[in-house]
Amino acid sequence: MARTPSAAPRRAARRGGCPRGARPRLGRVIVPRLQTSTRARYVAERLRVTDAWGSLTQRAKRLARCPLAAEDEAVEVGAEAEATKEEAVEVTAAVAVAAAPVEGAVEEQPIRSTEAMEASASALPAVGAAEAPRSSGSTAKRRAEEAQAVEASASLVPAMGAAVAPPSQCTEATATTRAQDQAQAVEAILALAEGAAGAPRSRSTEAPAVAFAAARHEVEAVALARAGVTSPRPSRRAGEYHGVAQARGQVAAPLAAEVGELGRHVERKMAVTEPQAAPRLGPSSSAPTTPAQAPAAAAPGQGLAPSGAGTLPPVSSKALVFPARPGYGTVGRRCRVRANHFLVQVADRDIYHYDVAITPESNSRERNRWILTELVKLHKPHLNGRLPVYDGKKSLFTAGPLPFKSKDFLLKLTNPDRANQGEKEYNVTIKDAAKIDLYSLQQFLAGRQRELPQDTIQALDIALRECPSARYVSISRSFFSQAFGHGGAIGSGVECWRGYYQSLRPTQMGLSLNIDISATAFYKAQPIIEFALEYLSLRDTTRRLSDLDRIKLKKALKGVKVVATHRRDKSIRYRITGITSAPLNDLTFDQDGRRVSVVQYFKQQYNYPLKYTHWPCLQAGSNSRPIYLPMEVCSILEGQRYSSKLNERQVASILKLACERPAQRESSILEVARRNNYDSDYYAKEFGIKVTNQLAMVDARVLPTPRLKYHDSGKEKMCNPSVGQWNMINKRMVNGGSIRYWACITFSSSLHPNVTGMFCDDLVSMCNKIGMQMWTTPCVDIKQGRQDNLEASIRSVHRQSADMIAQQGPKGLQLELLIIILPDMSGSYGRIKRLCETELGVITQCCAPKNVRKGGKQYLENLALKINVKVGGRNTVLEDALNKRIPLLTDVPTIVFGADVTHPPAGEGSLPSIAAVVASMDWPQVTKYKCLVSAQGQREEIINNLFTEVRDAEKGIVRGGMVRELLLSFFKSTGYKPSRIIFYRDGVSEGQFSQILLYEMDAIRKACASLEEGYLPKVTFVVVQKRHHTRLFPENHNAREQTDRSGNILPGTVVDTKICHPSEFDFYLCSHAGIQGTSRPAHYHVLFDENGFSADALQTLTYNLCYTYARCTRSVSIVPPAYYAHLGAFRARYYMEEEISDRDSSVAASRTHDQSVIVKQLPKIKENVQEFMFYC
């Protein structure tokens, strides 16, 4: 990527200052060294500094009129003041005038009083103040005033206990040092001036001036003292200055931070309105020009700093402030919907937070909760009659103070799960932690406070969960019980349980309780032998288990609680830690100094003859002290969640059992609320919580459906989708792909060769009918592959095709498409994709045998749509995109990103997480997306490969990363460099917002800056959430104009009121038509926005993009770039080799990622595959 010359240095030279983003940091020299020893040269340097001061003063005034431009300077002020705070306090009393009289120079002034400094600071231009028009007559006066100001500023040269040489001894070195020191002081003061000027007045109109004056003391003192300039005699005002410095040092940093916060407040309220031409990547002759390009400079925002821009990124996620809502949307037909949110009212009373420490420690919330429950029962008088609520870990809350600050309780309890172990002692320490009032929560809900009082929300949420936790099986924020109805078996020893999700949320209408119906998989309560037969699909119990079956069973049962039933007098519970590799009849243990077999022990001790002695044994306890449990004497306890990955059949079963149409789901939610009866919940009463029993009624809008453009050769050139759907009848793809060389191989033994041949003919016919150009015959005959030798069969047909193409066509051509009919048994899809995309470099289209046999127009049409984009075609585009009528998308070159991270299922050992990033490669159509994938540490949500810098011994610093590579690809594809970035990020929970934005936005900035100096396109960062529990129901389930055919709300329904965030920019959008069950709207939350999107602009853009999804003729539920990133991440999961071993299966599902483990990288996708949408 070639660089274009930057105009910033030229503009800086004209105004006598430094280029934007290159202002020297504290301690750097900005005045050139003197080349002569004459005093005239010294005077010239000082006059140059004086002139620079005048120009920089005008710059400060301009920044005052544009708080957005001053924002990053304001943030830097806070950072610099914080960094120099400690040093400033140590300024000694030996402060002196650090300049000698020089011929022709203005006489230096003594150190001014604090009042004078604050007065000069308050004279800085206020935000929005107009600059007075200049006249030629005032120029001399202005220059004289500026010269006096810079002289006064330069005179503030405190020293660290030494002296300045007398005038007669003023050498070139001291003169140079003085000039440098003065220039540094001017530059430091200017930074503070810009920060203060860019901030509005706070509660006191003097706050910016005070902050400026206080921080200036510190920066001036340290900057000039570091130079080592000394003085022979202390100033009369040295003591005064020392006292001021100490006092100001205590407040400089927080006041300067307040200035930065005020600047961010202004930035959220205003927007840049002056568009500039965006520079292009590469030589000026290589890229076409575009009209009205947006500026590529960085707007500050939320304290995030672009790389190399001269601003400091926040060092903590606490410094981030997300954009405020820019207003409510107005586009679309108004309607009303019901949301599964119940209004919550809380009495205005204090809540007390206590820390809990239990010895011995336990990671089990269930056990900790049992201990605290017993404590409350036994020591109720010591708790002042309070009903505490407990989170199962470290926090306990009460609705009033306990009669102690800290107290230890000694309990002797018998665990019902370990009745044979007798009593056990537990020491519980309850210690006062904090008093929580509701004022902050009230301010937050009213939109007058931006920081969420998380401790208050946590306390109230735990109070509402206390009763259900005692009655039901609690999993995260959901509760399950057979009382909610038995879902039914879903296969492999697993069954579906129904329950509900509950969470307290801050919304615009106040606190609301979000309740939704949930369903998840549980182990079926049954004997272990029956589970093993069902899980392994076995019938014969007389045969020994193979090593593979034993390892599978070990992974499935690890951590499961069982009850041993071989003792008639009592049942004992155990947690399985493993399965022995040896069969039961080979196991022995020491008893009274002699070896005893497990089979013999059970016969003698319990008169229990074991039958399945050829099967392995369950193991409890540790490896050093194992407890052997024969499978036939153990049964799985009820109420244990099955956390392993479900197979396709199980997923289909659980979806079918949990599926409810909207009216039925709404009734089920109301039934949960009725059953919980919050009015009689004694914990809710204790904390003064009242929950309404009706769903919230919410104002909504249905956005207009976009028009789609198809090829002019079709009968229908334009399409108006109806209720989120359309078809390809009388339409042709807007850009049909071309396929000359293709082949087909089938691995299905149940399909007759004639059926396969007819299917290929029909598929080719459909592709050509709707706009593609596909050769009617394959380059080699259709092949029958062997299921037991899948990879060799594919390599063979690929090699034969390559040989045939080499004979027929020009040099360099290769197989363009391989159609693969999958084996009758599942499990081969991932192997095929890994082989073809990372080794052979060929695009594939896999087809299930049942679909090939059934055929059908709709199936063939969907296959043709997928094949077209895989070979570089384009199915349809938005009419408004072609006509450049989409705000903040088609006005200037814009790239749209999507990103997602997929994690391995629980218990999958050391498999890494996979990050995928896609980006649009066409503009203004925004339909083609290139995908890059990367492996990273297990369970790491932050994408760590967005931008990378590696030091190479030969090449030096090598820069890379997925964002950087995609930006280069966009330029290569379109000829433009993007002036705007829209980044949709999927898979992020609310608790990760700050962390994700802090690191990933920094990576995006660095990736842009690494391509070209000063290249900082404006970024909008939006999180897409699909795994939430908000559901929207039509106001009237029987009104046809309010529902689609499935009974769900209409596609395009958007909500940004009442149930949304009190002050931040978010909305719910149902962009798809429901098929079965209740539609879940996507939740979009804007974390960063330099482009100044209005609510209507972002909602409409997001909804319109949902009609450009390539794989079907339907609008989809989440914006396509996020959808594509999801597909890309899951595709890359297949690239990881599956390894099943005892070592993998012994890794606990709850193990966190070890940062020291080297992540195995993914195999590289072939370039000819990666250039297209291979993941579709």
SULFENLIN-V151852 format. One line per field, one symbol per residue. phi: phi as a letter, one per 20 degrees, with the letter a starting at -180 (. if undefined). psi: psi as a letter, one per 20 degrees, with the letter a starting at -180 (. if undefined). burial: I if it has 16 or more other C-alpha atoms within 10 Angstrom, else O. A space follows every 50 residues. Layout:
# SULFENLIN-V151852
phi=???
psi=???
burial=???
This chain:
# SULFENLIN-V151852
phi=.fedgeefffffffemcefgndfffgneeddfffecdeffffffffffff ffgfffffffffffecgffegfffffgffffffdgffffefefedbfdbe gcfnefffeffefgfffffffffffffnfeeffecffeffffffffffff fffffecfcemccdffgfdfefffffffgfffffffffffgffffffedf fegdfegfffffffffgffffffefffmfcbfbfffefffffffffffff dgffffffgfffffffgfecbfddfcfefdfnffeecfecflfefefeef nlmedffmenddffebfffecfgfffpefcfoefbccddfddfddcffbf dddcedcdcffbeefffffffffffffecgffdmmfdfdcenccdcccea fefbebbdcdddcdfffcffemfcecddddcfdadddefffffffenece efffffffffffffeffgfedcfeclddccaffeoefofcommcceddab dbbececfeofcdecbecbbecfffafggffffffeldceeeefffffff ffffffdfnfecdedfdffadcdcdfdrcfeefgfdecbeclncecffff fffffdlcfeeefeefdfcdmeffcfdecggfddcfffndfeeffeefff fffffffefcfgfffffffffffffflffdfffffgemdcdfdcffecfb cdffffedddfffefdeccdgdlmcabefmccgfbffccedbbbcddeee efgffffffffffffffffdpeccffdffcffddeefecfffffffffff fffffffedffofbfebcecefffefodgfffffffeddemcfccecfgf ffffmoffffffffffffffdoecfbcfgfffelddglcefcgcdddcbb cddffgnemdfeeddccdbfdcbeflcececccbebgfmeeffedfbccc edfeeneddboffffffffffffdndefebcddedemdeffdgffffgef ffffgfffffeafnecffcddcedcdedcecdcffcfeeffdcefeneff gnfccccmeefgceebadcedcefdbmdfdfeddceebbeemfeffffff gfffffedfeeaebfdfcgggfffffffffffgffeffcdbffffefffe fefefeffffffffffffeffdefef
psi=oqqqppighghhhhjjaqqpijpqrpiqpipqqpirjqhhhggghhhghg hhggghghghhghhinhghighhghhgggghghjgghhhjprimprpkpq pqpiqppqqrprrhghghghgiiqprpipqpqqqqhhigggghgghghgh ggghinmqrmkbrqqrhhjorhghgggggggghhgggghgghghghhjqr pbhpiighgggggghhggggggghhhijprqiqqqhjggghgggggghhh igghghhhgghhhhgghhirqpioqrppqqqaqhiipqqqqlqqqiqpqe pkjppqpjjjqpqqiqiiippqqqpjrqqiprpqaqrqqlppppppqnqq qppqqppppqqpiohggghgghghghghkhhijkjqnqqpjieippqqjr qqkqhpqppoqoqophilhiiaqqppppppppgqpprjghgggghijiph ppnhhgggghghhiigghhhhrppodjqpqqihjpohrqjqkjqrpqqbq qpppqprhiapqoopqpqqrpqpporqhghgggghjlqhoiiqqprhghg gghghhipipprppjiphhrppqqppiapqhqrhiiprrpoljqppqhgg ghgggjlnpqgmiiqrqqprarhhmqopophijqqpqqkppoirpqrhhg ghghhghippqgghgghhghhghghhmhhjohhgghjkppprjqqppppr qoqqpqpqprqiirhohqpnqpljqarjpkqqqhnprpogorrpppjpii pqhhggghggghggggghhjirnpphqqhqqpqorphilgghgghghggh ghggghhgrrpiqrphpoppoqrhqriigghghgghhighlppqoqpqhh hgghcqggghghghgghghhjjrpgrrpghghjljoqkgihqppppqqqq ppqqqpjkcjprqppppqqqjqpjgmhppqpqqqqrqpjphpojkhpqpp ophgibppqbrggghhgghgghhhiqppiqpooooqkprhiigggggggh hgggghgghihppjonqpppopppphlajpqpqqhoiiohiirahjjrqq pipqpkrfjrqhirnrqpoojqpqgqbpqoqqppooipoiilprggghgg ggghhijjphirlqqrhqpghhghhgggghghhiipppporhggiipqhj prpohippppqqqppqgighirmhi.
burial=OOOOOOOOOOOIOOIIIIIOIOIOOIIOOIIOOIOOOOIOIIIOIIIOII IIIIIIIOOIIIIIIIIIIIIIIIIIIIIIIIOIIOOIIOIIIIIIIIII OIOOIOOIOOIOOIOOIIOOIIOIIIIIOOOOOOOOOOOOOOOOOIIIII IIIIIIIIIIIIIIIOOOOIOIOIIIIIIIIIIIIIIIIIIIIIIIIIII IOOOOOIIIIIIIIIIIIIIIIIIIOIIIIIIOIIOIIOOIIOIIIOIIO IIIIIIIIIIIIIIIIIIOOIOOOOOOIIIIIOOOOIOOOOOIIIIIIII IIIIIIIIIIIIIIOOIOIIIIIIIIOOIOIIOOOIIIIIIIIIOOOOOI IIIIIIIIOOOOOOOOOIIOIIOOIIOOOOOOIOOIIIIIIIIOIIIIII IIOOOOOOOOIOOOOOOOOOOOOOOIOIIIIIIOOIIIOIIIOIIIIOOI OOIOOIIIIIIIIIIIIIIOOIIIOOOIIIIOOIOOIIIIIIIIIIIIII IIIIIIIIIIIIIIIIIIIIIIIIIOIIIOIIIOIOOOOOOOOOIOOOOI IIIIIIIIIIIIIIIIOOOOIIIIIIIIIIIOIIIOIIOOOOOOOOOIII IOOOOOOOOIOIIIIIIIIIOOOOOOIIIIIIIIIIIOIIIIOOOIOOOI OOIIIOIIIIIIIOIIOIIIOIIOOOOIOOIIIIIIIOIIIIIIIIIIII IIIOIIIIIIIOOIOOIIIOIOIIIOOIOOIIIIIIIIIIIIIIIIIIOO IOOOOIOOIIOIIIIIIIIIIIIIIIOIIIOIIIIIIOOIIOIIOOIIOI IIOIIOOOOOOOOIIIIIIIIIIIOOOOOIIIIIIIIIOIIIIIIIIIIO OIOOIOOOOIIIIIIIIIIIIIIIIIIIIIIIOIOIIIIIIIIIIIIIII IIIIOOIIIIIIIIIIIIIIIIIIIIIIIIIIIIIIIIIIIIIIIIIIOO OOOOOOOOIIIIIIIIIIIIIIOIIIIIIIIIIIIIIIOOOOIIIIIIII IIIIIIIIIIIIIIIIIIIIIIIIIIOOIIIIIIIOOOOOOIIIOIIIII IIIIIIIIIIIIIIIIIIIIIIIIOIIIIIIIIIIIIIIIIIIIIIIIII IIIIIIIIIIIIIIIIIIIIIIIIIIIIIIIIIIIIOOOOOIOIIIOIIO OOOOOOOOOOOIIOIOOOIIIIIIII
